[in-house]
Amino acid sequence: MALTGIQIYKLLPKTNCKECGYVTCMAFAMKLATGQEELSKCPYASEEAKKQLQAASKPPMRLVTVGVGGRQIKVGGELVMYRHDKKFFNPPALVVRIKDTAPQEEIGKTAEEVSNYNVERIGITFRFDGIAIQNDSGDPSTFANCAELVRSKTDMPLILLATDPASMSAALDKVNEYKPAIYAATKDNINDMVELAKKFVCPLAVRSSQGLAELAELSERAAKAGVGDIILDTGDRSFHDSLLSFTQVRRLALMKKFEPFGYPIISFPGEGASSIDEEAILAGQHIVKYSSIIVLDHFSPAIAYSLLTLRLNIYTDPQVPLSVEERIYEIGKPSEESPILFTSNWALTYLILSSAIEATNIPTFLCVKSVGEEADVLCWCHHCLRSAQLGKLNADDTGQFIKKCGIEDRVKHRKLVIPGRAARFKAELEQALPDWEIVVGPEEPTRIMGFLPEFAEKLKKLSGNLDFGSEGDLNSKGSG
């Protein structure tokens, strides 16, 4: 049973050494009690204390893994009810359901479409996470063949949906090495499903049809029988009922440390919706509150993009600005004569600037550097500015980045365009990059559409070290 903050404090060395990052041992103990810290941060805890505090330092929600290889689904492991308290760690998996009664050609096509779907946004690749296979036929061999067919078309994790133990066993015989999730154990079949989960070492979902009391009982029975990875289905499908039950499960798990509910939730928004649009809205609710695996009945790229964007927004740290990877981004198919623009790795900066560049149809290299607080002056838009006056551009680091990122080997010219808001650092950058000419671009991305075409045309005409002309000409003629 989890210990209180006072009980944990009595087991700590009580030295207030601050090496754990907290001013007092009491403050650290309170964080341990809520599951927001790990005991390993205390360098002086005794072995006896570590054993007694194991329950207190254990995360209140188990991290469950479905599948093998690089496309595993990892859900659960959450510590807080509200993302502003800390953050949410493991985004919910978006899964598409396929029924074994569909024609084989359609099954294979859907599996491939779901598996191959991907969209890049702000340097992040959006894609689905898995496929759920429904034993709609009720026939074990049909179900097993469908699972085998889907597996031949994709390396995505699988969730097997069947309440008949014989059908589940037949499908597991075909795909058990890929560690699919077993759905679902109910009050009528839990003993058989538990044995299958233990035999094939797969996660097991338990489903209630009579409320949370029954769900807690099923979860506890599965755990006591030796199943480690459990997934919960409250059985609620409507907007109202699913919101209430999911919130209650989350609250009891995290705030009351109620172990039978300390597992991720699976949901089926299509079963509580009357249309594909309503399914998308309910799936959005489940992303926010608090499903970990969301099984969709329809595959729609437009709806997928919306849900994946929502998931990204919810499962980022609200205290840390969203950023993109530091590297060279190719917009279009740039050549050795294409322009080079430089900016920070703030996601909003990248998104707005790259969109403006794409609108010009000018192939461009965009050099994006991770600069943290220095991003203030490297932004091309006022939306991203926190305090331009306080920002400081580290010219030496920027110079090293340009030299090492490989851009010098990809272009013939040495003309680097920086944001207009960084104009006052032009001289410092030229000292750090003596072989480069630093060109000050416009301040706003909307002005890129006037600036970039003229700039690109000049690059094509220039050779060697011919002069560009004045900065004023570049900034005024094409800035609109």
N, C-alpha and C positions, 0 to 999 in steps of 0.2 A: 504494500500500500504506500502511496506517495506520502512524503513527509512534509510538514509545514515549514515555513521559513525559520521559525524559532527552533524547531527540532534540528534542522540542518545547521543552524548557527552554532548549536552546542557541540556539533561534531567537527567544526572547523577549528583551525589553530588559534583564531581570535587575535592575530598579531596586527591586523590592519596594515599590512605591508604594502598594499596598493598594487602589487605585481599582477593581480588578476584584472586590473583596469578599473576597480571600484575603490572608493575612498575608505570604506569599512568592510569588514567581513559580514556584517549584518546586511549591507546592501547587496553583496554578492550572494548571500544565502537566499534572499528574497527572489533574486533572479533565477537561482537554481530551482526554487520551489515552483516557479511558473513555467519552467522548461525553456527559458530564454537564454540560458548559459549552460556550459559544460563544466563538470568538476575538474577536468584536466587543466583548466586555467589557474587552479590553485596549486602552486609548486610545493606547498608544505603539508598537504593533506596526508594523513597516515593511511596505511593499507587497510586498517580496520575501519576507518571512516569511509574509505572508498567503497568498501563492500556494503556498508550500511546506506550509503548515499546512491547506490546504483539505481534504485527505483526512482529517486528524486531527479537524477540527472538524465534518466531515460526519456526520450521524446514522448509526449503524450499521444502522438499519432504515429503509427508505424509506417515506415516507407516500404511500399510494395512495388516489386518489379515484375513486369510481364514481358515475356519474350527473351531473346538472346541476341548477341551481336550489337552492332552500332545503332540499331533503331529500337532499342528497348523502350518500353513505357515505364516511367518511374513516377509514382504518384503517392500522395500522403506526405508524411514527415513535416507537417505544418505545426507551427508553434503559437500562432496568434489568431484571434478572431477578426481583427481589423488590420489592414495592410499598413496603416500609418503607425501602428505600434512597433512593428519591426519590418517585415515584408512577407509576402507569400513566396514560397520557395519552388514548388514543383507545379508547373502549369497543368491544368486538366488535359487529358488526352481526348482528342476528337477522333471518333471512330465511326465508320460507316457500316451499316448492317446489310448483309447479303443473305437471302433465303435460299435454302437448298432445293426449293421447288422451282426456281427460275431455270430457264434453259441454260445449258452449259456454256454456250457461246456468250450469253449475256453475263453469266457469272464471271467468266474469264475477262471479258471486256471491262466490267465494273471494277474488278480487282486491279487491273492494269491502270485504269484511269485514276483511281484513288491513290495508288502507289506512286504514279508519275506526277501527280499534281504538285506543283511548287511555284511560288511567286516570291520574287525578291523585293523587299521593302526596307529602306534605310540600312542596307547591308545585311539584313536578316532574311533567311530563306523560310518562307511559310510553307507548311505541308501538313497533311493528315498524319495521324499517329498509329492507326491500326485498323483492322477489319474484324467485325463481329459476324459470325456465321450462325444463322438461325436454323434449328432443326424443325422447319415448318412442315416437313413431310411426315415426321414421326417415325421414319424408317431408319434404322441404324446404318445400313449400307449406303443409302442415299446421302446421309449426313456425312459419313466418313469419306465418300468419294468427293463430295463438295469441299470438304476441308482440305483434302489432298490437292484438288484442282486449284483452289485459291492459293495454297502454299506454293504451288509451282509457278504462279504468276507474280508473286511478291515476296519480299523479305520482311514485310511489316509484321509486328506482333499480332496474334490472333486472340479473339475471345470466342469461346465455344458456348452457344446458347442452347441448352437442352435441359429438360427436367427429367427425362428418362435415363436412368443410369446405363442401360444397355447401349443407347445411342451415343451417350457421352464416352463410354468405354471404347466403342468402335472408332470414333473420331480420334481419340487420344492415341490409339494404337498406330494411327497414321502420322500424327504430327506432334507427339509428346516431346520429342527432342527439342522442339522450339519453345517449350514452356508456355503454352497458352494459358489464359485464365479460364477457369471452369465456372460456368453460370447455369443454374443456380441451385444451391442447396435450400430446400424448404423443410417444413416440419414433417412432410411425408417421405422425403427421400434423403434426409441429412446423413444418415448412417452410411448409405452407399456412396454418396458424393464425397464424404470425408475420406473414405477408404481410397477412392480414386485420386483425390488430391494428395494423399500421403504416398500412394503407390507411384504416381508420376511426378511428385514434387512440383506441383503447380499451384498457383494462387486459387483460392476458392471464394466465390461470391455467395453470400447468404441472403435470401429474400424473405421478407415478412409479408403476410397478407392480412395481419390483424394488429398492426401498430408497432410502436417502438418497444413495447415490453416483450413481444414475441421475437423481435429482431435481436434484442439483447440476449435473450435465452439461446437463440440459434448461434450467435457469435460466440458466446461463452462455451457452448457445447463443442463447437468446432475447435476452439483454442485448447480446451482441456483434452480433446482427443489427439492433439499433436499437430494441428494445422497452424503454421506460423503466419502465412500471408493470407489475410482475409479481406474481402471487399464487401461493403454493405449496400443493400438495396432496401430502402424503407418501404417500397411498394407504392409510394405516393406518386401520382403522375400529373395532377393539375397544377396550375400556377400557384394557387393558394396553399394547397396541402404540401407540395414539395418544398416550398419556401419555409414553411413552419417546421417540417420534420428535419430538413437538412440543417437548419439553424440550431435546432434542439440537439441533434447528434453532435454537431461541431462544438457547441457550448459545453455539453456534458463531457466530451472527450478532453477539451483543452482547459476548461476552467474548473471542472469538478474531478478531472482525472479518472473518469469512469471507463475502466479498461475495455469492457465489451464494445464500446463505441470508438475506441482508439484506432480506427482504420479508415481508409479512404472510401468515398461513396461513388457508386455507379448510378447513372440516370438514363432515362429513355424519353427525351422530350417529344419524340414523334407519337408516343402513345398517349400523350396528354394534349395533343394539338389536333385541330380540325383541318389544317392546311399546311403547306410547306412553309408559308410565311410565318404562321403561328408557331410552327416547330422551331424556326430560327430564333424567334423572340424568346421562347421558353429556354432554348439552349443558351441564349445570352444570359438569362437569369441564372441558369445553373453554373455558368462560368463565374459569375460574380458571387453566388451564394449556393452551395459550397461543394459542388460536384467535382470529383476527380477524374472520372471517366464518363464521357458523354457520347452515347450511342445514337447516331443520326440515321433516320430511315431514308433520307434523300441525299444524293450527291449533287451539289450545285456549286460551281466555281465562284459565282457571285456571292452566295451566302457564306461559302467557306472563307472567302477573303474578309468578309465583315466579322465573322466570329473569331478568326485568327488575329485580326487587328485588335478586337476587344480583349482577347486573352493576353496579347502582348502588353496592352495598356494596364491591365489589372495586375499582371505578374511581373512588374518591374518595381524596383525599389523607389518609392515616392520621394525619398530623401536624396537620391542620386540621379542627376540628369541622364537620360537615355543617350547612349553613345554608340558609334559604329566603330568597326575595326580600323586600326591605323594601317593604311596601305595606299597604293595607287588604284583608283577606280577608273575604268574605261567607260566613257559615255559615248555610245555609238561605237564605231570602229576607227579609233584615232590612228594616225600615221606619224612618221617622223617629223612632219611639218605641222602637226596639230598644236593648238594652244595648251598651255599648262596653267591650271588654276590651283591655288593653295588655300586651304581652310582648316578649321578645327574639326574634331570628331563629334561634336554635338549632333545628335540625331536630327533635330529639327533643322539645324543649319544645312546638313547634308541633304535632307529631303527637299527643302525649298530650293537650294542652289542647284541640285542635280535636275530637278524638274524644270527649272528655268533654262538650264543648258540644253536639255532634251528638246525644249520648245524651239530652239534656234536651228536644230538639225545640223549643228556643227560638231563633228567628232572631237572630243576633248579629253585630255588627261586631268583628273582631279586628284591632287595629292592631299590626303587627309592625315593630319598628325594629331596624335593624342596629346592634348596640352592642358587638360584639367582646368584650373582657374584661369589660365591664359586664354581660354576660348573666348573670353569677353571681347577682346579686340580682334580676334580672327573671324568673327561672325560677319556674314554678309547681310544680316537682317536685324532690325532693332528688336524683334521678338525674342532673340536669344541673348540680348545684352542684360547682364545683371549690374555691372558697374564698370563701364569702359574706362573711367578715370582711374580705377584701382587696378585694372588689368596691366600685366607686364609681359611683353613679348620677349622670350628668351631667344635672341638671335643666334647664339651659338648652337643651341639644341636644334633649331630650325635648319640651320646650315648643315649640321651633321645628318639630319633626316633626309634632306634633299640629296646629299652626296651618297648616302647608303641605300636609299630606297630603290635605286636602279633607273630612275627617270632619265639620267644623263645618257644612258645607253640606248634609249628609245626615241630620242629626238635629235635633230641636227642643230637646232637653235638653242639659245640659252636665255630665254625670256620667261620670267615667272610672274604671274599676275597674282597680286595679293588684294584682299578686301580694301575698299576705300577707307574703312574705319581704322585700318592699320597703317595709314599713310605716314604717320609720324615716326614709324619704325623703319621706314624705307632705307635710311642711311645705315642703320645698324645691320640690316640684312645684307646690304651690298658689301659691307666689310666682312661679314661671315661667309658670303658667297662672292668672292672677287671676280669669278669668271662668268657671273650671271648679271643680267640686267633686271632689276626689280621694277615691274610696271604696276602702278596703282590703278586698280579697277574701280568700278562704281560701288557705291555704298549699298545699294539695294538690288536684290536679285532680279526685280522687274526690269532694271536698266541693263541687265546682261544681254537682253534680246536686241538691244541696239548696239551695245559695245562689242560683243563677241564676233559677229559677222565681219565687221571692219577690221578687227584685230587679226582674225584668221586670214583675211585677204592680204594684209601686210606681211604676215609670216610667209606666205607662199612666194611673195615677191622678193623678200629679203634673202640675202646670202651672206655668209661670213659675219663680219661685225658691222655691217651697215647700220646707220643710226635710224632709230624709230621715228625721230621727231620728238616734239615736246609732249610731256605727259598731258598737258592741258588739251592738246589736240585729240589725244586718244580718249580722254575722259569726256570731252564736250561734244565732239562730232557724232559719236555713236551712242550717247547716253540717253537721248530722247528726253 
